[in-house]
Amino acid sequence: MNHKAATKEVLQGASLAQIAAEFRENLLRDFGFRDEETTADTFANEVASFMRGFARHLGDRHAGDARVGYALQQWILKSDHYEAWDALLSGFDVDGREVLIRRGRVMFPGPMTAHWDDR
């Protein structure tokens, strides 16, 4: 799976959690792992890396698209990836923005969040 294919799925309603799970399943299949050979941590770093880059891609290329904003907003409830938080708060108008900004500023150092405005 690449960013283009994953973006198409998000635009059709897939969640970022579904994208992450699908990416992981593809890795397991590609490397020939059987279920009994894996744990929840298998490929966790690779999935996290892909999702960080994918969040950045979504923010850079699809800012303002409500479908993408919704997917990112749902993802940050499960993720502490700065890239997802930044993509959402830099490029989308979302309900509860003020609360998300306050929480994000607690999670990430000031210089990283200074450009998030309260709109």
C-alpha positions in Angstrom: 0.0 0.0 0.0 1.2 3.5 -0.8 -0.1 6.9 0.1 -2.1 7.3 -3.1 -4.0 4.0 -2.6 -4.5 4.8 1.1 -5.8 8.3 0.3 -8.3 6.8 -2.1 -9.6 4.6 0.6 -9.9 7.4 3.1 -11.8 9.5 0.6 -14.2 6.6 0.2 -14.7 6.5 4.0 -12.0 4.3 5.4 -10.6 5.2 8.8 -6.9 5.7 9.5 -7.2 2.7 11.9 -8.4 0.6 9.0 -5.5 1.9 6.8 -3.0 1.0 9.6 -4.5 -2.5 10.0 -4.4 -3.1 6.2 -0.8 -1.8 5.9 0.2 -4.2 8.7 -1.6 -7.1 7.2 0.1 -6.5 3.9 3.5 -6.6 5.6 2.6 -9.8 7.4 1.5 -11.4 4.1 4.5 -10.0 2.1 7.0 -11.4 4.7 5.1 -14.7 5.0 4.3 -14.5 8.7 1.7 -16.9 10.1 -0.7 -15.7 12.8 1.0 -17.8 15.5 4.4 -16.2 14.7 3.2 -12.6 15.4 2.3 -10.4 18.3 0.6 -7.0 18.4 4.1 -5.5 18.3 5.1 -7.2 15.0 5.7 -4.4 12.5 4.5 -1.8 14.9 7.4 0.6 14.1 6.9 0.2 10.4 3.2 0.9 10.7 3.8 3.9 12.9 6.3 5.3 10.4 3.9 4.8 7.4 1.1 6.4 9.3 3.2 9.4 10.3 4.1 10.0 6.7 0.6 9.3 5.5 -0.9 11.9 8.0 1.6 14.4 6.7 0.6 13.5 3.1 -3.0 14.0 3.9 -2.4 17.4 5.6 -0.2 18.6 2.7 -2.4 17.4 -0.2 -5.9 17.3 1.2 -6.2 20.1 3.7 -9.8 21.3 4.1 -11.4 18.1 2.8 -14.0 17.2 5.5 -13.6 13.5 4.9 -9.8 13.7 5.5 -10.4 16.0 8.5 -12.8 13.5 10.1 -10.4 10.6 9.5 -7.5 12.6 11.1 -9.7 13.7 14.0 -10.7 10.1 14.8 -7.0 8.9 14.4 -5.6 11.5 16.9 -8.0 10.0 19.6 -5.9 6.8 19.3 -2.6 8.2 18.3 0.1 10.5 19.8 1.8 11.1 16.4 2.6 14.7 16.1 2.3 14.5 12.3 -1.4 13.6 12.6 -2.1 16.3 15.2 -0.3 18.9 13.1 -2.0 17.9 9.9 -5.4 18.2 11.5 -4.8 21.4 13.4 -2.9 23.1 10.6 -5.3 22.4 7.8 -8.8 21.6 9.0 -11.6 23.3 10.8 -12.9 20.8 13.3 -15.4 20.8 16.2 -13.8 21.1 19.5 -10.7 22.7 18.0 -9.9 24.7 21.1 -9.8 21.6 23.3 -7.7 19.7 20.8 -5.2 22.6 20.6 -4.9 22.7 24.4 -4.4 19.0 24.5 -1.9 19.1 21.6 0.1 21.9 23.2 0.4 19.8 26.4 1.6 16.8 24.4 4.1 18.6 22.1 6.6 21.4 22.8 5.7 25.0 22.2 7.7 25.7 19.0 6.0 22.7 17.4 2.5 24.0 18.0 3.0 27.8 17.8 1.5 27.9 14.3 -1.8 26.3 15.4 -4.3 29.1 15.6 -7.6 29.1 17.5 -9.6 30.2 14.4 
